[in-house]
Structures are given as structure tokens and as C-alpha cells.
Amino acid sequence: MNTARHIQTLPPYVPIEPFEVLSARLGREPSEIIKLDANENPYGPSPAARRALAELEYPHIYPDPESRLLRTALARFTGLSIEYLMAGAGSDELLDLLLRVCIEPGDAVLSCPPTFGMYAFDTHLHAGRLIEVPRLADFALDLPAIRRAVETERPKILFLASPNNPDGSMVPDEAVNALLDLPVLVVLDEAYIEFSGLGRLGAGGTRLAEVPQRENLVVMRTFSKWAGLAGLRVGYGAFPEWLLPMLWKAKQPYNVNVAASSAAIASLEDLDYLEEKVAALVTERERMFSGLARFPVIRPYPSRANFILCRITRAWGDEAASGRGSASGQALKSRLSQHGILIRYFDKPGLRDCIRISAGKPEHTDKLLEALNDIL
């Protein structure tokens, strides 16, 4: 017996290892590890969310399949009608659901790498035909090439992250407007939007409010980053009216568990605390950028997210001194792990010999820069 052919050739998505695995591999207690490799919020859930988790009343009862209490809270938070909102087990689930509903085998989906790897993964998972229009050297979108790809390949969906992962750049308003004029469903992934400085948390400064007026715009959000709920898996999206009946039909019935829903609702009632922590992470992002820029071998890219992408520009350490070649970002990642500091390494088109470092607490920034001083 065989599995589906497109699954047999599907390249696996490589996730970040959890604390308990990292702890065993590094021989360190979790408290000794500075985890800056997955863009998680080191402050964790808000006090209100922690209380909600501790006081769960009905963990033995199946959750509301329509997540009505959460969607009502999200409607207050975003200013959108509840009818346009759907919650998911992380925005990852909603990306998968969207492709399940919108494409058939062989249909084209457009992505602009380097970007979030789940766009390509989910497209392949659903036997779609992935069309990639690479970003320019500064990670800006190649708008003429996107227009040509839409015209010739006729993709059903265009995935667009703003801020983009892994470089943290925003897509300019005029570029988003140009893409919304194309005959394609634009999925705007705003997983990191709360760190961009676009006003108070909620719909201000983003495209959420436009969803009811546009038939080709979807906006995705998550509680994983700004609200510190990555381990609970809860996200949401705003969808055009014509699409929602099919999404509700195809959605798993109990997709958002009661713990995730309760914590997300409580988070939305604790915005002052969350805004304070978002501001603290932005401060550390900027301080980390200045510190990284002082190292001649590291080129950090400006970011509007809770991480910084860096390119290793030339040889460093023993390799540079000996003239034998260049020590890579991979080696730098390895050396930092010996200090108990974990970062992300990339070595693929557009990201040759790059590292990505999440913003952490002030003491995390201190230890990172101290370790880099010792290494470099």
C-alpha cells in the first residue's frame, strides 16, 4: 500500500526543538538556556492569562466549535464584526484551512521568498503548484515580477508577510495597494505586526479594517508572539464574506481548545501589560541592533518585528587569522550554544550564511553581546 504521491515527495518542515530536548542535548537546565531562536515572547502570558489558565472551569467539556466568546473579544479588540473573524489553533491552522478550501491539485500559489516556510509547506501538502518570486537583495518585493507571475501563472493565492519573517521588513502601503489590484486572493500575514509601532494594539495602522470592503483580502494574526501564548496555539484571521461559509464547513469542529481560548480572552483584557512588554521587546530589539552593528563581521538588517536578521559578511576567529577560509554563521550558532544561547541559522537562497536572533529581556541582550565579544 502507498501514501499519496505528493506526500511522498513533500519536504518536511523543520521546527525548532522544545526546551526539554534542548536541555538534554546541551546538558543545561532550561533556566540556564537563553532561547532566541524561535521569536517567542520571553515574558510569557500576561497575569490575567495565567489566572485564567489556573482557574479553568470546564476542561472536561468540549470547546465551543465557533469560539464565540473569543471571537466576541476579538471583535471588540479589532473593531471588526464577529462575522468576519475566525479563530484557529495558531494562524498555521488557518493557513492550512485556507489552502484546503481554495485550491485543487495543480492550482498555483504565489510566495515571495525568503519568507515564512509554512506557505511553501502547506502548498505542497495540498498538492498545489508553488510559484516563487524572490525578493530583491534588500528584501523588498519585486512588484513587476509578481505582476508577470500573476498574469502568466494565474495563482489563486498570494502569501505576503508584513513584517516579513525572517528579515523583519514591512511591505509599504503602496505595494499592498498594488497587489490588491491584482486578480488574486492576497493573504496578509501580520504575525509580528504588534512590534511594528503602528499605533495601539488592535486594528490601528493595519489592513484588518479593510477586509469587509474587499473580496480579495485575508488578514492573519496570532497570539504566539506579542501575547506570549506560543505553547497554547491560538490565532485568528479576518476573511471576506464570500469565503467564510466554506471555511466554517471545512474547519475541524473543536479546533481551539478551552485553555487557549481562555488565555487569549484574558490577554485581550490585559492590554496595558502586553503593550508594556511589547515596548520592552522593541527597546531590546533596537539595543541589540546597535550592539550587533559594532561587530565588523555581522551585518544586521533593520527590523519591525521581534527579531533581527544578520548576515555574516566575512571570516572571523581562527579561520580568518589562519587565512584558511571563512567561519560561517553555522559555526557562530554552534559557539553561542556553548554559552547557552540559541539562535536560528539560515543557508538558502537569499539567506546565505545568515542568522536570526529574537529580541529578549535586557539580561538576554547583555549575555548575547558578552558572548559575541568573547567569540569574535
VOGU-3710 file (C-alpha; in Angstrom, 3 decimals, decimal comma):
1> mntarhiqtl> 0,000/0,000/0,000  1,245/3,510/-0,814  0,619/7,003/0,508  -0,308/9,896/-1,772  2,465/10,609/-4,250  2,711/14,312/-3,446  3,127/13,475/0,259  5,947/11,042/-0,518  7,981/13,859/-2,064  6,931/16,534/0,446
11> ppyvpiepfe> 9,989/18,143/2,072  9,447/18,179/5,847  9,118/21,413/7,774  11,954/21,609/10,305  10,646/23,073/13,591  12,619/24,472/16,500  13,359/21,977/19,286  11,487/22,358/22,618  13,128/23,203/25,918  13,261/19,665/27,278
21> vlsarlgrep> 15,055/18,366/24,166  17,447/21,317/24,097  18,150/20,934/27,801  19,132/17,280/27,392  21,241/17,938/24,297  23,120/20,890/25,789  23,452/19,433/29,265  21,940/22,578/30,782  18,857/23,262/32,866  16,108/25,127/30,983
31> seiikldane> 16,680/28,124/33,285  20,272/28,289/32,003  19,251/28,470/28,336  18,688/31,809/26,576  16,300/30,853/23,801  16,484/33,425/20,993  15,798/31,078/18,080  12,006/30,990/17,636  10,721/34,570/18,105  8,928/33,587/21,301
41> npygpspaar> 7,978/36,130/23,953  10,289/35,538/26,957  7,849/37,307/29,305  5,191/34,663/28,696  1,448/35,132/29,224  0,013/38,161/30,980  -1,002/37,867/34,653  -4,653/37,765/33,602  -3,981/34,932/31,168  -2,096/32,981/33,838
51> ralaeleyph> -5,045/33,361/36,222  -7,450/32,213/33,547  -5,368/29,108/32,933  -5,157/28,343/36,660  -8,920/28,739/37,111  -10,241/26,792/34,091  -13,743/25,624/34,951  -14,594/23,273/32,116  -11,500/21,491/30,771  -13,577/18,285/30,696
61> iypdpesrll> -16,128/19,786/28,279  -15,558/20,125/24,530  -14,914/23,730/23,477  -17,336/25,875/21,526  -16,823/24,890/17,858  -17,431/28,510/16,836  -15,190/30,092/19,529  -17,918/32,685/20,092  -16,571/34,184/23,322  -13,110/34,554/21,810
71> rtalarftgl> -14,450/35,996/18,564  -16,594/38,466/20,524  -13,492/39,609/22,389  -11,600/39,829/19,110  -14,398/41,919/17,601  -14,004/44,449/20,439  -10,225/44,373/20,031  -10,126/44,814/16,254  -13,264/46,833/15,632  -14,471/44,239/13,117
81> sieylmagag> -17,800/42,453/13,186  -17,601/38,975/14,672  -18,977/37,612/11,385  -15,668/38,272/9,615  -13,485/36,604/12,251  -12,398/33,008/12,682  -10,099/31,594/15,366  -7,668/28,740/14,863  -5,117/26,555/16,607  -2,474/29,114/15,722
91> sdelldlllr> -2,589/31,032/12,468  -0,826/27,979/10,991  -4,105/26,066/11,148  -5,921/28,854/9,344  -3,283/28,953/6,586  -3,742/25,227/6,100  -7,538/25,564/6,151  -7,444/28,351/3,600  -5,483/26,219/1,138  -7,713/23,217/1,810
101> vciepgdavl> -10,728/25,276/0,786  -9,294/27,388/-2,033  -7,018/25,203/-4,133  -7,263/21,932/-6,003  -4,272/19,795/-7,023  -2,176/21,705/-9,530  -3,535/25,147/-8,694  -0,856/27,817/-8,367  0,035/29,589/-5,140  2,464/32,530/-5,128
111> scpptfgmya> 5,037/33,243/-2,417  7,940/35,685/-2,188  10,954/34,066/-0,524  12,794/34,361/1,680  9,696/34,275/3,861  7,768/32,072/6,284  8,345/28,446/5,334  4,789/27,274/6,043  3,490/28,944/2,880  5,530/26,576/0,733
121> fdthlhagrl> 4,967/23,606/3,045  1,167/23,932/3,064  1,049/24,499/-0,686  2,932/21,257/-1,287  0,847/19,485/1,364  -2,303/20,274/-0,613  -0,721/19,347/-3,952  -0,606/22,957/-5,082  1,878/24,348/-7,577  4,215/26,733/-5,786
131> ievprladfa> 5,272/29,828/-7,752  8,092/31,745/-6,105  9,031/35,325/-6,939  12,234/36,004/-4,964  12,604/39,247/-3,067  15,236/41,782/-4,061  18,608/41,989/-2,317  17,175/44,388/0,299  14,170/42,041/0,823  11,789/44,398/-0,965
141> ldlpairrav> 9,121/42,817/-3,158  9,773/42,562/-6,890  6,438/44,044/-7,925  6,947/43,814/-11,737  7,875/40,144/-11,408  4,844/39,489/-9,185  2,557/41,114/-11,746  4,027/38,957/-14,502  3,644/35,818/-12,403  0,006/36,609/-11,637
151> eterpkilfl> -0,675/37,216/-15,321  1,049/34,084/-16,611  0,566/31,565/-13,771  -2,851/32,741/-12,520  -2,291/31,869/-8,857  -5,314/31,606/-6,628  -3,486/32,868/-3,527  -0,607/35,265/-2,862  1,011/34,944/0,571  2,502/38,134/1,946
161> aspnnpdgsm> 4,051/38,555/5,406  4,370/42,049/6,881  6,585/42,306/8,870  8,287/39,568/6,907  9,916/36,599/8,572  12,940/36,284/8,639  14,127/39,832/7,816  11,532/41,924/9,672  10,756/44,342/6,834  7,320/45,890/6,302
171> vpdeavnall> 5,552/45,872/2,961  4,905/49,539/2,028  1,272/50,619/1,755  1,624/51,426/-1,922  2,914/47,917/-2,615  -0,001/46,323/-0,751  -2,414/48,525/-2,709  -0,814/47,464/-5,977  -1,096/43,786/-5,066  -4,730/44,154/-4,001
181> dlpvlvvlde> -5,472/45,460/-7,508  -4,364/42,120/-8,963  -6,793/39,229/-9,617  -5,572/37,091/-6,725  -6,546/36,467/-3,098  -3,953/38,320/-1,012  -3,262/36,697/2,359  -1,559/39,300/4,541  0,182/37,591/7,447  0,570/40,047/10,331
191> ayiefsglgr> 2,072/37,654/12,870  4,539/40,330/14,055  2,505/43,470/13,455  2,298/44,382/17,159  6,056/45,076/17,160  5,924/47,396/14,159  4,937/50,554/16,036  1,675/51,027/14,148  -0,342/52,504/16,981  -2,132/50,802/19,875
201> lgaggtrlae> -2,648/47,075/19,733  -5,683/46,170/17,643  -6,652/47,193/14,128  -4,920/50,581/14,060  -2,434/51,045/11,234  -3,053/47,673/9,609  -5,324/46,282/6,904  -7,796/44,483/9,171  -10,444/47,165/8,829  -10,404/46,815/5,028
211> vpqrenlvvm> -11,371/43,150/4,930  -15,174/43,724/4,878  -14,809/46,091/1,908  -12,525/43,880/-0,182  -13,216/40,496/-1,733  -9,567/39,547/-2,182  -8,024/40,310/1,213  -7,409/37,984/4,152  -5,506/39,172/7,250  -3,955/36,684/9,681
221> rtfskwagla> -2,896/37,334/13,279  -1,529/35,249/16,165  -1,288/35,370/19,960  2,014/33,467/19,871  4,387/36,436/19,769  3,001/39,583/21,402  0,773/37,765/23,924  3,251/35,030/24,853  0,894/32,128/24,047  3,029/30,205/21,538
231> glrvgygafp> 2,690/26,962/23,509  -1,118/27,167/23,533  -1,521/27,606/19,754  -4,156/30,264/19,163  -4,515/32,680/16,269  -7,223/34,345/14,239  -7,993/35,733/10,827  -10,319/38,180/9,110  -11,858/36,801/5,921  -14,087/38,172/3,150
241> ewllpmlwka> -17,764/37,311/3,435  -17,898/35,053/0,375  -15,161/32,777/1,722  -16,365/32,213/5,269  -19,134/29,622/4,629  -16,611/27,258/3,043  -14,097/27,795/5,847  -16,699/27,007/8,506  -17,724/23,912/6,593  -14,158/22,581/6,329
251> kqpynvnvaa> -12,895/23,543/9,800  -12,290/20,875/12,421  -15,172/21,182/14,928  -13,222/21,721/18,173  -10,092/23,360/16,838  -9,388/25,946/19,580  -9,058/24,261/22,973  -10,550/25,746/26,129  -7,178/26,644/27,677  -6,038/28,547/24,575
261> ssaaiasled> -9,376/30,320/24,232  -9,500/31,351/27,906  -5,921/32,629/27,863  -6,487/34,594/24,653  -9,658/36,236/26,005  -7,870/37,165/29,233  -4,950/38,569/27,227  -7,315/40,920/25,436  -8,396/42,206/28,859  -4,797/42,885/29,904
271> ldyleekvaa> -3,643/45,133/27,061  -1,754/47,632/29,213  0,526/44,854/30,469  1,012/43,426/26,995  1,750/46,837/25,489  4,385/47,367/28,167  6,080/44,068/27,280  5,857/44,728/23,535  7,532/48,102/24,121  10,237/46,399/26,203
281> lvterermfs> 10,957/43,915/23,415  11,115/46,695/20,822  13,588/48,529/23,059  15,750/45,409/23,281  15,486/44,874/19,531  16,909/48,336/18,929  19,596/47,941/21,596  20,552/44,568/20,151  20,735/46,078/16,653  23,181/48,745/17,837
291> glarfpvirp> 25,267/46,161/19,663  25,389/43,748/16,730  26,340/46,526/14,307  29,567/47,081/16,258  30,930/43,712/15,131  32,639/44,075/11,723  31,685/40,542/10,606  27,963/40,966/11,376  25,561/42,957/9,218  22,198/43,347/11,000
301> ypsranfilc> 19,128/44,306/8,948  16,632/46,857/10,320  13,554/45,073/11,653  9,978/45,945/12,606  9,379/42,561/14,252  10,688/40,981/17,473  13,854/39,631/15,859  16,858/40,754/13,826  18,290/39,024/10,775  22,064/39,268/10,366
311> ritrawgdea> 24,404/38,312/7,546  27,897/37,062/8,353  29,930/39,150/5,949  33,426/37,721/6,199  35,698/35,302/8,007  36,114/35,594/11,757  38,073/33,959/14,560  40,723/31,325/13,929  39,634/30,827/10,327  40,231/34,483/9,495
321> asgrgsasgq> 43,561/34,563/11,339  44,866/31,489/9,501  43,630/32,560/6,083  42,107/29,104/5,559  38,663/30,368/4,724  35,541/31,744/6,357  33,885/30,534/9,513  30,160/30,621/8,900  27,032/31,629/10,691  26,562/27,950/11,433
331> alksrlsqhg> 29,803/27,984/13,402  28,717/31,133/15,209  25,435/29,473/16,138  27,376/26,500/17,484  29,737/28,681/19,524  26,846/30,640/21,029  25,098/27,397/22,005  28,169/26,568/24,097  27,309/29,729/26,045  23,728/28,504/26,411
341> iliryfdkpg> 22,442/30,994/23,812  20,303/29,631/20,977  19,810/31,448/17,665  18,483/30,466/14,222  20,762/29,786/11,245  19,818/30,025/7,554  21,731/28,985/4,486  19,415/29,036/1,485  18,742/31,334/-1,468  18,543/34,942/-0,319
351> lrdcirisag> 19,805/33,973/3,137  23,294/32,615/2,527  25,129/32,409/5,835  22,543/34,341/7,835  21,477/34,160/11,458  18,276/35,394/13,095  18,192/36,460/16,742  14,970/37,025/18,676  14,624/40,004/20,976  14,736/39,011/24,644
361> kpehtdklle> 14,903/40,538/28,075  17,643/43,098/28,855  19,762/40,447/30,570  19,490/38,260/27,463  20,821/41,082/25,290  23,656/41,636/27,777  24,696/37,983/27,742  24,405/37,733/23,950  26,711/40,717/23,385  29,120/39,485/26,053
371> alndil> 29,301/36,084/24,381  29,853/37,643/20,960  32,685/39,734/22,413  34,306/36,537/23,671  33,777/34,687/20,377  34,552/37,401/17,852
//
